Amino acid sequence: MIIKNAEVVVGGGVKKADIRIEEGKIAEIAPSMEGDGVDCTGLTVLPGLIDMHVHLRDPGFEKKEDILSGSRAAVKGGFTQICCMPNTKPVTDNKVVVSYIKNRAREVNLCKVHPIGAITEGQQGNNLAAIGGMKAAGAVAISEDGKSVPSTKIMANAMQYAADFGLKCLCHCEDSSLVDGGVVHEGYYSTLTGLKGSIRAAEDIIIAREILLAESLSLPVHICHVSTYSGVQLIREAKARGVQVTAETCPHYFTLTDEVIASFDTNTKVNPPIREERDRLAIIEGLKDGTLDCIVTDHAPHHEDDKNVEYALAAFGISGLETSFALSYTQLVRGGVLTLPELAAKMSANPAQILGLEGGAVAVGASADLTIVDLNEKWTVDPAQFVSKGKNTPFAGREVYGKVRYTIVDGDIKYNS
């Protein structure tokens, strides 16, 4: 296959080039090549996008999503690799479940799916899961996502054991005793709506704990879905001290504020909650200055029955795979915060580097994992058009730029529009 006449994000810039793919690898990048190919005039080639934080709900909650529907949503959204969290049923806390996910993903044969194992057995917070066995079966990290490990001692042990196997802990930061049943950010709009709020400190206290453990143990740690201005500052200061901390955020934290909860639309209910303008601006600044390394979706699909209830009872989560790139490109690149290569790093190279995955660059010899987009195409988010089973998005009706045209995995076109 030859990709012809494209703008290509390569290195730290964008240049006009043709790309020749042979046996699943990028064989050549040159200004012009002889021969027929896929004409990508007016399109831009990015390194295949990597989402290091998704929920595929399989096994156990296939009514919400399964590996096939989640993979379809991933390639439609431009993702060539996704990493799925362990809060399944049974919990992904052993090599059998990890192997099931890997084998099912190979059968589906769309994007590359990397399981993330649980930190503790059954995500109960008591005994460490079988970390070595999960690594041998294909797990790329461990996480208790959906909750934090309550015991600081067990968390320290987890970080040490994970490091022994070359894995990192991806930390959902939430002091549940402080959240105390809160469903939105505590502030003006929680007061206005009467919805129970959760204060920033519930997130920040655990961010601080994980940073201090990483610093004391001289080990790496990764902070999931940062939503607070104070959390960004904690991570910024830790990086300045040389702590091995990396961090991610999600499009809803840099595009929305808690004003959206005034609609009582349960699609705005997410954990951690959407916060105030001060937080949104700090998240953007954290992406700009490198404090926040990655943009992830925290793709959390739900059946309509989980959301079509009163706000306090609704499930947390947003279905994000099919909107993430366009939201990020529109807000951050068109908004003048990041360059296109910088956005590509946040959505591909940095996740690959953090998790030790192959990918993240358009380069000769690399796997031909490519995302080809029309940056000038304007479109309107319509959840009825989602291929994910989860139609739960607060972005319905929002106009965005950047439409995925092709998703190529190991040289094979897995999606084209």
Beta strands, then each sheet from edge to edge (+ up, - down):
strand 1: 2-10
strand 2: 13-22
strand 3: 25-30
strand 4: 38-39
strand 5: 44-47
strand 6: 49-54
strand 7: 79-84
strand 8: 112-115
strand 9: 117-118
strand 10: 142-143
strand 11: 169-171
strand 12: 184-185
strand 13: 197-198
strand 14: 221-223
strand 15: 245-249
strand 16: 294-295
strand 17: 370-380
strand 18: 399-409
strand 19: 412-416
sheet 1: 3+ 2- 1+ 4+
sheet 2: 3+ 2- 1+ 5+ 17- 18+ 19-
sheet 3: 6+ 7+ 8+
sheet 4: 9+ 10+ 11+ 14+ 15+ 16+
sheet 5: 12+ 13+
end
